[in-house]
Amino acid sequence: MDENVPELARPRGSGRGRSRLPKILVKNTAMRHVLIILAAVLLVALFGLVHQQWSPMHRWNRATADASIVMLSMTMALGPLAKLWPAWGRLLPFRRELGVHAVLLAFIHTAIILDGWVEWDLARLVGFEFHPGLGHYVMVQHGFGLANLVGVLALGYGLILVVTSNDRALRFLGGPVWKFVQRGAYVLWVLVVAHTAYFLFMHFLDFHRPTPPTNPLQWPFTLLVLLILVLRWTASIRSWRGRRPADGYSGYRLGAGASSVNDRSASRLKFGAELNHGKQSA
């Protein structure tokens, strides 16, 4: 199994460091789910305290979104961490559960938005509002609509990754197709970062409405994204350097190739000279 695949969940029995965990966590998927659910509840409660100055709807939609992105970040970070520091490999069995429950939290976040913010009016979800004077919907929040479309796309892709993050899907799809699908975790990560960045930094900067207090998680979010990028780039560079042929070996192969070409050229010249000499003699 390719350890570069950043899937939400690697099948049971693969990956480094699994033997270092207690057997109950390696073999008992239900136990891992319970632990991750408890961690998710704790994260939502902590972020709820951070956002307690907001109305209940905004407080909990933000808390579930923040907990989701933290868990997704852990999923994206565990692979590079295990490559750079093998001791982290003991946590690789939790990648599946972290990814699955990160997406489930995103669904809860979406349900809160639909029920409490746009009140199940899908036109409002993409930035439209009904204009009584005109008698139809008009676009009033371009960025809001675009950011939510990005979020919906991320949610759909996350659902695909969750559905295929199991051994049955691996057997059904086959290794190459399954890897291709699960590499979409990179796409999911980019979509989630773009969606979150808009609401953290831009949505409430409106000239005709009062600007609320700055979200205290703006810079922790920025640092988290930079940390994930640095980890993944560093792990990729280490893998590249480890697989690159040694200079002496590559030089030897290049020298041998050049020598072979020169030998073939000399043989052709010799044959041509002998042929011309024979014609002159005749």
Phi, psi and omega per residue, in radians:
M1 nan 2.330 -3.111
D2 -1.246 2.051 -3.098
E3 -1.374 -0.077 3.062
N4 -1.435 -0.154 -3.124
V5 -1.227 2.116 -3.091
P6 -1.595 0.748 -2.997
E7 -1.179 2.775 3.059
L8 -1.086 -0.480 -3.100
A9 -2.733 2.183 3.064
R10 -1.538 2.511 -3.102
P11 -1.030 2.745 -3.136
R12 -1.066 2.473 3.067
G13 1.558 -0.057 3.130
S14 -1.963 2.857 3.115
G15 1.666 2.814 -3.103
R16 -1.544 2.711 2.943
G17 1.450 0.087 -3.069
R18 -1.223 -0.569 -3.081
S19 -1.202 -0.255 -3.114
R20 -1.426 -0.251 3.113
L21 -1.488 2.682 3.009
P22 -0.969 2.523 -3.059
K23 -1.036 -0.528 -3.118
I24 -1.110 -0.505 3.115
L25 -1.502 -0.504 3.126
V26 -1.266 -0.740 -3.019
K27 -1.703 -0.427 -3.041
N28 -1.734 1.673 3.137
T29 -1.112 -0.645 -3.114
A30 -1.064 -0.668 3.135
M31 -1.133 -0.711 3.110
R32 -1.131 -0.698 3.096
H33 -1.067 -0.744 -3.140
V34 -1.067 -0.792 -3.130
L35 -1.100 -0.738 -3.126
I36 -1.222 -0.632 3.079
I37 -1.095 -0.751 3.094
L38 -1.076 -0.736 3.105
A39 -1.111 -0.689 3.126
A40 -1.112 -0.765 3.118
V41 -1.068 -0.737 3.128
L42 -1.105 -0.760 3.127
L43 -1.097 -0.770 3.134
V44 -1.075 -0.725 3.129
A45 -1.118 -0.739 3.136
L46 -1.129 -0.777 3.124
F47 -1.211 -0.490 3.038
G48 -1.094 -0.615 3.067
L49 -1.179 -0.671 3.127
V50 -1.085 -0.652 -3.043
H51 -1.810 0.414 -3.031
Q52 -1.190 -0.255 3.111
Q53 -1.329 -0.192 -3.129
W54 -1.548 2.917 3.035
S55 -1.106 2.749 -3.109
P56 -0.934 -0.690 -3.131
M57 -1.086 -0.887 -3.132
H58 -1.206 -0.604 -3.137
R59 -1.042 -0.838 -3.028
W60 -1.513 -0.442 3.047
N61 -1.211 -0.604 3.074
R62 -1.240 -0.715 -3.095
A63 -1.106 -0.758 3.139
T64 -1.201 -0.643 3.112
A65 -1.149 -0.752 -3.133
D66 -1.120 -0.750 3.118
A67 -1.108 -0.667 -3.141
S68 -1.098 -0.804 -3.077
I69 -1.231 -0.540 3.073
V70 -1.129 -0.767 -3.129
M71 -1.202 -0.658 3.069
L72 -1.142 -0.645 3.097
S73 -1.111 -0.687 3.086
M74 -1.107 -0.670 3.090
T75 -1.078 -0.745 -3.131
M76 -1.265 -0.429 -3.049
A77 -1.546 -0.477 -2.995
L78 -1.101 -0.696 3.123
G79 -1.059 -0.956 3.095
P80 -1.049 -0.672 3.126
L81 -1.076 -0.711 3.137
A82 -1.175 -0.546 3.092
K83 -1.252 -0.693 -3.082
L84 -1.396 -0.682 -3.139
W85 -2.341 1.722 -3.007
P86 -0.957 -0.411 3.137
A87 -1.044 -0.490 3.113
W88 -1.203 -0.252 -3.122
G89 -1.046 -0.406 -3.139
R90 -1.146 -0.301 3.133
L91 -1.663 -0.056 -3.117
L92 -1.015 -0.571 3.118
P93 -1.034 -0.331 -3.088
F94 -1.509 -0.052 -3.083
R95 -1.087 -0.706 -3.128
R96 -1.062 -0.892 -3.074
E97 -1.167 -0.664 3.087
L98 -1.053 -0.807 -3.135
G99 -1.144 -0.767 -3.125
V100 -1.060 -0.820 -3.068
H101 -1.362 -0.387 2.986
A102 -1.118 -0.744 3.117
V103 -1.203 -0.677 3.103
L104 -1.097 -0.693 3.058
L105 -1.102 -0.636 3.091
A106 -1.117 -0.629 3.075
F107 -1.156 -0.706 3.095
I108 -1.107 -0.752 3.077
H109 -0.989 -0.764 -3.137
T110 -1.149 -0.723 3.136
A111 -1.095 -0.681 3.106
I112 -1.119 -0.725 3.110
I113 -1.080 -0.846 -3.102
L114 -1.084 -0.707 -3.066
D115 -1.428 -0.704 -2.996
G116 -1.739 -0.444 -3.058
W117 -1.778 -0.973 -3.090
V118 -1.726 -0.068 3.052
E119 0.929 0.771 3.058
W120 1.116 0.332 3.041
D121 -1.684 1.761 -3.019
L122 -1.157 -0.419 3.072
A123 -1.140 -0.665 3.102
R124 -1.179 -0.539 3.141
L125 -1.072 -0.536 -3.118
V126 -1.828 0.391 2.962
G127 1.713 0.045 3.139
F128 -1.624 2.644 3.003
E129 -2.349 2.559 3.133
F130 -1.341 2.252 3.137
H131 -1.788 1.889 -3.084
P132 -1.038 -0.642 -3.113
G133 -1.169 -0.656 -3.132
L134 -1.530 -0.393 3.122
G135 1.384 0.276 3.093
H136 -2.675 3.035 -3.109
Y137 -1.365 2.520 3.057
V138 -2.267 2.614 3.106
M139 -1.354 2.165 -3.139
V140 -2.169 -0.328 -3.106
Q141 -2.344 1.488 -3.078
H142 -1.095 -0.844 -3.107
G143 -1.123 -0.687 3.112
F144 -1.035 -0.803 -3.139
G145 -1.131 -0.783 -3.130
L146 -1.129 -0.757 3.140
A147 -1.103 -0.669 3.123
N148 -1.234 -0.602 3.047
L149 -1.106 -0.710 3.063
V150 -1.078 -0.725 3.114
G151 -1.119 -0.715 3.108
V152 -1.120 -0.711 3.094
L153 -1.086 -0.747 3.102
A154 -1.098 -0.697 -3.141
L155 -1.118 -0.752 3.107
G156 -1.096 -0.744 3.136
Y157 -1.197 -0.646 3.084
G158 -1.075 -0.653 3.112
L159 -1.117 -0.719 3.095
I160 -1.053 -0.754 -3.129
L161 -1.148 -0.677 3.125
V162 -1.144 -0.785 -3.105
V163 -1.096 -0.581 -3.103
T164 -1.674 0.046 -3.110
S165 -1.568 1.088 3.120
N166 -2.742 2.872 -3.083
D167 -1.149 -0.602 -3.138
R168 -1.117 -0.741 3.118
A169 -1.130 -0.651 3.107
L170 -1.078 -0.772 3.128
R171 -1.173 -0.666 -3.097
F172 -1.238 -0.777 -3.068
L173 -1.431 -0.498 -3.010
G174 1.518 2.674 -3.042
G175 -0.936 -0.947 -3.070
P176 -1.059 -0.797 -3.131
V177 -1.159 -0.727 -3.132
W178 -1.078 -0.742 3.094
K179 -1.082 -0.745 3.140
F180 -1.037 -0.786 -3.141
V181 -1.124 -0.788 -3.038
Q182 -1.276 -0.388 3.036
R183 -1.156 -0.189 3.036
G184 -1.130 -0.146 3.047
A185 -1.012 -0.548 3.043
Y186 -1.071 -0.800 3.132
V187 -1.090 -0.800 3.126
L188 -0.997 -0.757 -3.120
W189 -1.079 -0.803 -3.136
V190 -1.094 -0.753 3.135
L191 -1.098 -0.759 -3.138
V192 -1.137 -0.727 3.121
V193 -1.093 -0.760 3.137
A194 -1.116 -0.779 3.130
H195 -1.074 -0.804 -3.108
T196 -1.186 -0.725 -3.110
A197 -1.058 -0.677 3.132
Y198 -1.052 -0.850 -3.072
F199 -1.279 -0.455 3.103
L200 -1.341 -0.652 -2.959
F201 -1.968 -0.397 -2.947
M202 -2.156 -0.595 -2.934
H203 -1.008 -0.705 -3.022
F204 -1.591 0.107 3.063
L205 -1.547 1.406 -3.062
D206 -2.153 2.253 -3.011
F207 -1.248 -0.379 -3.084
H208 -1.852 0.222 3.060
R209 -2.347 2.640 3.090
P210 -1.045 2.381 3.135
T211 -1.504 2.134 -3.136
P212 -1.254 2.932 3.100
P213 -0.995 2.600 3.141
T214 -1.074 2.377 3.106
N215 -1.129 2.141 -3.094
P216 -1.178 -0.183 -3.116
L217 -1.658 0.113 -3.136
Q218 -0.992 -0.949 -3.045
W219 -1.381 -0.591 2.959
P220 -1.023 -0.667 3.081
F221 -1.102 -0.777 3.135
T222 -1.057 -0.788 3.128
L223 -1.126 -0.645 3.115
L224 -1.105 -0.790 3.128
V225 -1.091 -0.783 3.133
L226 -1.100 -0.681 3.131
L227 -1.087 -0.779 3.127
I228 -1.082 -0.768 -3.140
L229 -1.089 -0.772 -3.139
V230 -1.109 -0.747 3.129
L231 -1.057 -0.820 -3.081
R232 -1.195 -0.708 3.108
W233 -1.139 -0.750 -3.130
T234 -1.103 -0.765 3.123
A235 -1.141 -0.663 3.121
S236 -1.145 -0.729 3.123
I237 -1.115 -0.712 3.115
R238 -1.121 -0.724 3.116
S239 -1.113 -0.727 3.141
W240 -1.101 -0.770 -3.137
R241 -1.175 -0.586 3.132
G242 -1.244 -0.492 -3.100
R243 -1.650 -0.194 -3.112
R244 -1.214 2.336 3.129
P245 -1.072 2.584 3.085
A246 -1.111 2.587 -3.075
D247 -1.052 -0.691 -3.119
G248 -1.115 -0.717 -3.130
Y249 -1.164 -0.818 -3.115
S250 -1.142 -0.634 3.104
G251 -1.139 -0.698 3.125
Y252 -1.090 -0.758 3.134
R253 -1.131 -0.710 3.131
L254 -1.133 -0.751 3.137
G255 -1.104 -0.719 3.136
A256 -1.126 -0.705 3.130
G257 -1.118 -0.782 3.138
A258 -1.106 -0.696 3.123
S259 -1.092 -0.722 3.136
S260 -1.102 -0.734 3.114
V261 -1.086 -0.785 3.130
N262 -1.082 -0.712 3.128
D263 -1.078 -0.754 -3.138
R264 -1.136 -0.691 3.124
S265 -1.117 -0.741 3.129
A266 -1.103 -0.662 -3.139
S267 -1.142 -0.725 3.128
R268 -1.112 -0.732 3.126
L269 -1.095 -0.724 -3.140
K270 -1.117 -0.751 3.132
F271 -1.118 -0.681 3.126
G272 -1.135 -0.702 3.141
A273 -1.149 -0.736 3.125
E274 -1.117 -0.679 -3.137
L275 -1.130 -0.771 3.124
N276 -1.128 -0.659 3.142
H277 -1.123 -0.689 3.126
G278 -1.122 -0.677 3.138
K279 -1.154 -0.702 -3.139
Q280 -1.135 -0.687 3.133
S281 -1.105 -0.684 -3.127
A282 -1.188 nan nan
